[in-house]
Amino acid sequence: MVDYVGVAALKWPALRAAFAAFKANPGLGRWQDFEAYRREQGTLLSRFACFEVMRHKFNTPWWEWPDDWRQPDDAACAKLHRARDTAAEVEFVEFVQWTADRQLGACQALAHKLGMRVGLYLDVAVGVQSDGFDAWNEQVAISRHLGVGAPPDPLNTAGQDWGLAGFNAAGLEQRAFEPFRQMLRASMHHAGAIRLDHAFGLKRLYLVPRGFGPANGAYVLMPFEALLAATAQESMASRCVVIGEDLGTVPPGFREQMNGWGIWSYLVMMFETDDQGVFRNADYYLPDALVTFNTHDLSTYAGWRSFSDLKTKRALGIDPGETDEGRWHALGQLDDVLRRHDIHHNDFYSVASFMARTASRMMAVSMEDLLGIVEQPNIPGTVYEHPNWKRRLPVSIEHLASAIDIDALKRATRERSHA
């Protein structure tokens, strides 16, 4: 398991040592690059650094801070930058942000050098921490009193509250959608593609008032057309593909409208069935879409075939929304669709071969599926009951190539390779 607290305890002294070494001897051009980054980021970086200093100082949610700091104040931030006891701390926060930004940029540059046309594919969450910087810095367009979630459905019969604060329609319109654009711009800066988590949130958000259960929420309409237009404009400006996670019960016309603005669909093979549970043929899949077998919130392929996800959820007291008989039926239907496409095995590479034959222009496979891992990375609706996002991969990076059947993967995806 990844010990995040333990890792952070080791990382912070290392980062401070790196900052001290940088201050003592920044090296050729690095100080100039740091200053250029600070100028590029401007007020936003300055406010973030101030927020971090205050967060560590007060160690409480920002709405409990002294009155002077409950709202962003650029004049107060400027004083922190100059004050003898805080100037170094503010600069340290900015140094860490600069380091992270340049490392991410270096990753994308290397991806392009290796011939990857898209390179980094990054994720845009549906909301932010209510006690974090974004909600403090943007108190008009972000509602900290309302949590974003989902109503009860077959995947989670109790409903979900993700504990995140999201954008609100009136505030976005009042701010001329600039906070939304700023968020997209930052996400796209070093990415060839981004995924908009819970893309339905562009049209309607399921909001749960703080202190209430997820079944007590309500849908709130969003300015859909304006958000689509802003997304399309930022996509063009950054030359970045946008993929909208349009899973679940799709409102009528939603996909068509989203695709009309150039936002791609997110097609999960596990869900691409008709009313009788028959898997759809390869020619059903949209061209402007990413195709994948599952997601990080669903079972791995090995877990799905072994019923592990059903057993785990039942053991946790969660209704999996599917019976064992239903799973046997799904496994049979998967074999049928593979045979219809002249694929006569049902291992994961066979599934990858099917996905490679679809018209969808982008395809994703998870490392867990390539390694045959049974446990899924995340079970929505759980916090402490399951080790979400904590499991390490069973092999190190150095040994990944030998742990995966590279030749089988190449054979399965040869249609893609020659496209």
GISUL-V604862 format. One record per residue. N is the residue number from 1. PSI is psi in degrees with one decimal (NA if undefined). BURIAL is + if it has 16 or more other ideal C-beta (glycine too) atoms within 10 Angstrom, else -. D_LAST is the distance of its C-alpha to the last C-alpha in Angstrom with 1 decimal. Layout:
[[N | PSI | BURIAL | D_LAST] [N | PSI | BURIAL | D_LAST]]
This chain:
[[1 | 146.9 | - | 39.3] [2 | 124.1 | - | 38.7] [3 | 88.9 | - | 42.1] [4 | -40.4 | - | 41.1] [5 | -43.5 | - | 44.7] [6 | -40.9 | - | 45.3] [7 | -44.2 | - | 42.2] [8 | -38.2 | - | 43.3] [9 | -29.0 | - | 46.8] [10 | -34.9 | - | 45.4] [11 | -41.4 | - | 42.9] [12 | -46.2 | - | 45.4] [13 | -35.5 | - | 47.9] [14 | -42.0 | - | 45.1] [15 | -38.9 | - | 43.8] [16 | -37.4 | - | 47.4] [17 | -40.3 | - | 47.9] [18 | -39.3 | - | 44.8] [19 | -42.9 | + | 46.2] [20 | -41.1 | - | 49.6] [21 | -38.3 | - | 48.1] [22 | -43.3 | + | 46.1] [23 | -38.1 | - | 49.3] [24 | -38.6 | - | 51.3] [25 | 83.8 | - | 48.9] [26 | -22.2 | - | 45.7] [27 | 166.6 | - | 44.5] [28 | 115.8 | - | 43.4] [29 | -11.4 | - | 41.7] [30 | -39.6 | - | 41.1] [31 | -39.6 | - | 44.1] [32 | -37.4 | - | 42.9] [33 | -39.6 | - | 39.5] [34 | -45.7 | + | 41.1] [35 | -37.8 | - | 43.3] [36 | -40.6 | - | 40.4] [37 | -42.3 | + | 38.7] [38 | -39.3 | + | 41.9] [39 | -42.2 | - | 42.2] [40 | -44.9 | - | 38.7] [41 | -28.1 | + | 39.3] [42 | -133.1 | - | 42.8] [43 | -37.1 | - | 44.8] [44 | -46.6 | - | 42.1] [45 | -41.3 | + | 42.2] [46 | -45.3 | + | 45.9] [47 | -41.2 | + | 46.4] [48 | -44.1 | + | 44.1] [49 | -42.6 | + | 46.1] [50 | -43.4 | + | 49.3] [51 | -45.4 | + | 48.2] [52 | -40.5 | + | 47.3] [53 | -43.5 | + | 50.7] [54 | -36.9 | + | 52.5] [55 | -43.2 | + | 50.6] [56 | -30.4 | - | 51.7] [57 | -48.1 | - | 55.2] [58 | -29.7 | - | 55.9] [59 | 36.8 | - | 53.8] [60 | 165.4 | - | 53.9] [61 | 148.9 | - | 51.7] [62 | -25.8 | + | 51.7] [63 | -5.8 | - | 53.7] [64 | 2.8 | - | 56.5] [65 | 168.0 | + | 56.7] [66 | 150.0 | - | 59.6] [67 | -37.9 | - | 59.5] [68 | -21.7 | - | 58.7] [69 | 5.0 | + | 55.3] [70 | -14.3 | - | 54.2] [71 | 148.4 | - | 52.5] [72 | 136.1 | + | 50.5] [73 | 108.3 | - | 53.0] [74 | -32.1 | - | 51.8] [75 | -41.8 | - | 55.4] [76 | -38.2 | - | 55.9] [77 | -40.1 | + | 52.6] [78 | -37.1 | - | 53.8] [79 | -40.4 | - | 56.9] [80 | -38.0 | + | 55.0] [81 | -30.2 | + | 53.1] [82 | -23.2 | - | 56.5] [83 | 139.9 | - | 58.7] [84 | -37.7 | - | 59.6] [85 | -10.8 | - | 59.0] [86 | -14.8 | + | 55.5] [87 | -44.8 | - | 54.0] [88 | -36.7 | - | 52.5] [89 | -41.1 | + | 51.1] [90 | -45.3 | + | 49.4] [91 | -35.8 | + | 47.9] [92 | -44.9 | + | 46.7] [93 | -42.7 | + | 44.7] [94 | -37.2 | + | 43.1] [95 | -43.1 | + | 42.4] [96 | -41.8 | + | 40.6] [97 | -42.1 | + | 38.4] [98 | -44.6 | + | 37.7] [99 | -46.4 | + | 36.8] [100 | -43.2 | - | 34.4] [101 | -46.0 | + | 32.8] [102 | -34.1 | - | 32.4] [103 | -42.3 | - | 31.0] [104 | -42.4 | - | 28.3] [105 | -38.5 | - | 27.5] [106 | -36.3 | - | 27.3] [107 | -45.7 | - | 24.8] [108 | -39.6 | + | 22.5] [109 | -41.2 | - | 23.1] [110 | -40.8 | - | 22.4] [111 | -45.3 | + | 19.1] [112 | -38.9 | - | 18.0] [113 | -33.5 | - | 19.6] [114 | 1.9 | - | 17.5] [115 | 10.7 | - | 14.3] [116 | 115.7 | - | 13.8] [117 | -33.7 | - | 12.8] [118 | -48.5 | - | 14.7] [119 | -129.2 | + | 17.2] [120 | 135.2 | + | 20.1] [121 | 106.5 | + | 20.0] [122 | 162.0 | + | 23.7] [123 | 139.4 | - | 26.0] [124 | 111.9 | + | 28.6] [125 | 159.1 | + | 31.4] [126 | -12.6 | + | 33.3] [127 | -173.6 | + | 36.5] [128 | 168.7 | + | 38.5] [129 | 132.4 | - | 41.6] [130 | -25.8 | + | 44.6] [131 | 15.2 | - | 46.6] [132 | -177.3 | + | 44.0] [133 | -45.9 | + | 43.6] [134 | -45.6 | + | 41.4] [135 | -32.3 | + | 44.0] [136 | -43.1 | + | 46.8] [137 | -27.3 | + | 45.3] [138 | 77.7 | + | 44.3] [139 | -7.9 | + | 47.1] [140 | -47.1 | - | 46.8] [141 | -9.4 | + | 43.1] [142 | 130.8 | + | 42.9] [143 | 107.5 | + | 45.2] [144 | -16.9 | + | 46.4] [145 | -5.6 | - | 48.7] [146 | 126.4 | + | 45.9] [147 | 138.0 | + | 43.3] [148 | 139.0 | + | 39.9] [149 | -151.8 | + | 39.1] [150 | 145.1 | + | 38.5] [151 | 167.4 | + | 40.9] [152 | 136.5 | - | 41.6] [153 | 177.7 | - | 38.9] [154 | -30.1 | - | 38.0] [155 | -27.6 | + | 36.1] [156 | 96.1 | + | 39.1] [157 | -12.0 | - | 42.3] [158 | -6.5 | - | 44.3] [159 | 171.8 | + | 42.0] [160 | 140.5 | + | 40.6] [161 | 111.0 | + | 41.9] [162 | 1.2 | + | 39.4] [163 | 21.9 | - | 42.2] [164 | 145.3 | + | 40.3] [165 | 134.3 | + | 41.6] [166 | 174.5 | + | 39.3] [167 | 150.1 | + | 39.5] [168 | 147.1 | + | 42.0] [169 | -51.2 | + | 41.8] [170 | -41.7 | - | 45.1] [171 | -39.3 | - | 44.7] [172 | -44.3 | + | 41.2] [173 | -39.9 | - | 42.7] [174 | -32.9 | - | 45.7] [175 | 14.2 | + | 43.6] [176 | 30.6 | - | 41.3] [177 | 12.5 | + | 38.3] [178 | -39.9 | - | 38.4] [179 | -37.9 | + | 38.3] [180 | -44.1 | + | 35.1] [181 | -41.4 | + | 33.5] [182 | -41.1 | + | 34.8] [183 | -45.8 | + | 33.3] [184 | -43.9 | + | 29.8] [185 | -44.5 | - | 30.1] [186 | -40.2 | - | 31.1] [187 | -35.2 | + | 28.3] [188 | -11.5 | + | 25.6] [189 | -43.0 | - | 27.2] [190 | 26.9 | + | 25.2] [191 | 147.0 | + | 22.2] [192 | -20.3 | + | 18.7] [193 | 146.6 | + | 19.0] [194 | 153.0 | + | 22.2] [195 | 123.0 | + | 23.1] [196 | 106.5 | + | 26.3] [197 | 135.7 | + | 28.3] [198 | 64.3 | + | 30.0] [199 | -20.6 | + | 28.7] [200 | -22.8 | + | 31.5] [201 | -15.8 | + | 33.7] [202 | -24.7 | + | 32.7] [203 | -42.2 | + | 34.6] [204 | 141.9 | + | 37.1] [205 | 136.3 | + | 38.2] [206 | 113.9 | + | 40.2] [207 | 136.3 | + | 43.0] [208 | 118.3 | + | 45.6] [209 | 138.5 | - | 48.8] [210 | 132.9 | - | 49.7] [211 | -9.5 | - | 52.1] [212 | 158.8 | - | 51.0] [213 | 161.2 | - | 48.8] [214 | -21.5 | + | 45.3] [215 | -10.2 | - | 46.6] [216 | 19.0 | - | 48.7] [217 | -176.4 | + | 46.0] [218 | 153.3 | - | 45.0] [219 | 137.3 | - | 42.1] [220 | 129.5 | + | 42.4] [221 | 143.5 | - | 40.6] [222 | 160.6 | + | 38.5] [223 | 79.2 | + | 37.9] [224 | -54.0 | + | 34.5] [225 | -42.4 | - | 33.7] [226 | -39.5 | + | 34.9] [227 | -38.4 | + | 32.9] [228 | -44.0 | + | 29.7] [229 | -44.3 | - | 30.5] [230 | -41.0 | + | 31.3] [231 | -45.3 | + | 28.0] [232 | -41.9 | - | 26.0] [233 | -43.2 | - | 28.1] [234 | -34.6 | + | 27.7] [235 | -45.4 | + | 23.9] [236 | -44.4 | - | 23.8] [237 | -36.7 | - | 26.3] [238 | -1.4 | + | 24.6] [239 | 52.4 | - | 21.0] [240 | 127.8 | + | 20.3] [241 | 137.9 | + | 18.4] [242 | 125.3 | + | 21.0] [243 | 121.8 | + | 20.6] [244 | 123.8 | + | 23.8] [245 | 93.0 | + | 24.9] [246 | 55.0 | + | 26.1] [247 | 159.6 | + | 27.3] [248 | -154.8 | - | 30.5] [249 | 106.7 | - | 32.6] [250 | 122.8 | - | 30.8] [251 | 144.1 | - | 33.3] [252 | 129.8 | - | 32.9] [253 | -4.2 | - | 30.7] [254 | -52.7 | + | 29.5] [255 | -42.6 | + | 25.8] [256 | -42.6 | - | 25.8] [257 | -42.9 | + | 27.8] [258 | -47.6 | + | 25.7] [259 | -32.9 | + | 22.5] [260 | -26.0 | - | 24.4] [261 | 6.7 | + | 24.9] [262 | 12.0 | - | 21.3] [263 | 126.1 | + | 21.7] [264 | 155.6 | + | 19.0] [265 | 166.0 | + | 20.2] [266 | 96.2 | + | 20.4] [267 | 114.8 | + | 19.9] [268 | 114.1 | + | 21.6] [269 | -37.6 | + | 21.1] [270 | -30.4 | + | 24.7] [271 | -8.8 | - | 26.0] [272 | 73.8 | + | 23.8] [273 | 161.0 | - | 26.6] [274 | -171.8 | - | 29.0] [275 | -21.0 | - | 32.7] [276 | 5.2 | - | 33.3] [277 | 13.8 | - | 30.9] [278 | 127.6 | - | 28.3] [279 | 138.7 | + | 24.7] [280 | 148.8 | - | 22.6] [281 | 164.7 | - | 19.9] [282 | -32.0 | + | 16.1] [283 | -4.2 | - | 16.3] [284 | -25.9 | - | 18.9] [285 | 138.6 | + | 16.8] [286 | 145.5 | + | 16.4] [287 | -47.4 | - | 13.3] [288 | 75.8 | + | 15.1] [289 | 157.1 | + | 15.8] [290 | 130.4 | + | 15.5] [291 | 137.4 | + | 15.8] [292 | 158.7 | + | 18.0] [293 | -39.7 | + | 20.6] [294 | -169.4 | + | 23.5] [295 | 175.2 | + | 24.9] [296 | -17.0 | - | 27.4] [297 | 2.5 | + | 30.1] [298 | 173.2 | + | 29.4] [299 | 148.7 | + | 29.8] [300 | 167.1 | + | 27.5] [301 | -43.8 | + | 26.1] [302 | -38.3 | + | 28.9] [303 | -37.3 | + | 31.4] [304 | -44.2 | + | 30.3] [305 | -30.3 | + | 30.7] [306 | 2.8 | - | 34.0] [307 | 13.1 | + | 35.5] [308 | -37.9 | + | 36.1] [309 | -39.3 | + | 35.3] [310 | -44.9 | + | 37.8] [311 | -42.9 | - | 40.4] [312 | -45.8 | + | 40.0] [313 | -43.2 | + | 40.3] [314 | -38.6 | - | 43.4] [315 | -27.7 | - | 44.9] [316 | 0.5 | - | 44.6] [317 | 20.6 | - | 46.2] [318 | 132.6 | + | 43.1] [319 | 117.0 | - | 42.4] [320 | -10.4 | + | 38.8] [321 | 13.1 | - | 38.5] [322 | 140.6 | + | 37.6] [323 | 165.3 | - | 39.8] [324 | -38.1 | - | 39.3] [325 | -40.0 | - | 39.3] [326 | -38.5 | - | 36.6] [327 | -42.2 | + | 34.4] [328 | -40.7 | - | 35.1] [329 | -43.3 | - | 34.0] [330 | -40.5 | + | 30.7] [331 | -40.5 | - | 30.1] [332 | -40.3 | - | 30.8] [333 | -33.3 | + | 28.6] [334 | -45.5 | + | 25.6] [335 | -40.3 | + | 26.4] [336 | -46.3 | - | 26.5] [337 | -34.3 | + | 23.1] [338 | -43.9 | + | 21.5] [339 | -36.4 | - | 23.5] [340 | -21.2 | - | 22.5] [341 | 21.8 | - | 18.9] [342 | 34.3 | - | 20.2] [343 | 118.6 | + | 20.1] [344 | 16.7 | - | 23.6] [345 | 168.4 | - | 24.1] [346 | 26.5 | - | 24.4] [347 | 176.4 | - | 23.9] [348 | -33.1 | + | 21.6] [349 | -29.3 | + | 18.8] [350 | -41.5 | + | 19.0] [351 | -41.3 | + | 18.8] [352 | -37.3 | + | 15.7] [353 | -41.2 | + | 14.2] [354 | -48.4 | + | 15.3] [355 | -34.5 | + | 14.0] [356 | -20.9 | + | 10.4] [357 | -7.7 | + | 10.8] [358 | 165.1 | + | 12.1] [359 | -11.4 | - | 11.0] [360 | 132.6 | + | 11.9] [361 | -7.9 | + | 9.7] [362 | 141.8 | + | 11.3] [363 | 139.5 | + | 12.6] [364 | 138.1 | + | 15.8] [365 | 145.0 | + | 17.8] [366 | 148.7 | + | 21.3] [367 | -34.5 | - | 23.0] [368 | -39.4 | + | 25.8] [369 | -37.6 | + | 23.7] [370 | -29.1 | + | 22.3] [371 | -0.9 | + | 25.9] [372 | 28.3 | + | 27.4] [373 | 138.7 | + | 29.7] [374 | -44.2 | + | 31.9] [375 | 138.1 | + | 33.3] [376 | 150.2 | + | 31.5] [377 | -32.8 | + | 31.6] [378 | 136.6 | + | 33.4] [379 | 106.1 | + | 35.5] [380 | 143.8 | + | 36.2] [381 | -4.1 | + | 39.9] [382 | 152.3 | - | 41.0] [383 | -66.5 | - | 42.2] [384 | -12.2 | - | 44.5] [385 | -22.4 | - | 44.1] [386 | 143.3 | + | 40.7] [387 | 66.5 | - | 39.3] [388 | 130.9 | + | 36.6] [389 | 17.9 | - | 34.3] [390 | -21.4 | - | 36.7] [391 | 130.0 | + | 35.3] [392 | 155.4 | - | 33.9] [393 | 148.5 | - | 31.1] [394 | -10.7 | - | 32.8] [395 | 152.7 | - | 31.4] [396 | 165.3 | - | 31.4] [397 | -39.4 | - | 28.5] [398 | -27.8 | - | 29.5] [399 | 5.4 | - | 29.1] [400 | -44.6 | - | 26.0] [401 | -36.5 | - | 23.8] [402 | -17.9 | - | 26.3] [403 | -17.5 | - | 26.8] [404 | 141.7 | - | 23.2] [405 | 85.2 | - | 21.8] [406 | -41.6 | - | 18.8] [407 | -41.0 | - | 18.1] [408 | -37.8 | + | 18.1] [409 | -40.7 | + | 15.7] [410 | -42.6 | - | 13.2] [411 | -40.8 | - | 13.8] [412 | -32.0 | + | 13.5] [413 | 21.0 | + | 10.2] [414 | -30.0 | - | 8.5] [415 | -37.2 | - | 6.3] [416 | -43.1 | - | 5.2] [417 | -32.3 | - | 5.6] [418 | 2.5 | - | 3.8] [419 | NA | - | 0.0]]
